[in-house]
Amino acid sequence: MAGLPTYDTDHPAEMDYPEHERTYEGFLAATKWGSIAVIAIMLGMLVGLIAGGGFIGGFGAFIAVMVIAYFVA
């Protein structure tokens, strides 16, 4: 059986809303740039492995997508 809580349930602690908002903004930024990076890696692999661009072509495609995303996103 669960024990009784040892903290005060009638008077909860104050929330630090600026910190919550900053954390959420960081989460959104990490999600956005993580998704962009995965897409850029996939396009780089497409160019490098399937389209015959080799390592340099694939890496160039990756860099190009990341630069475009930086200015568009």
Secondary structure by P-SEA (a helix, b strand, c coil): cccccccccccccccaaaaaaaaaaaaaaaaaaaaaaaaaaaaaaaacccccccaaaaaaaaaaaaaaaaacc
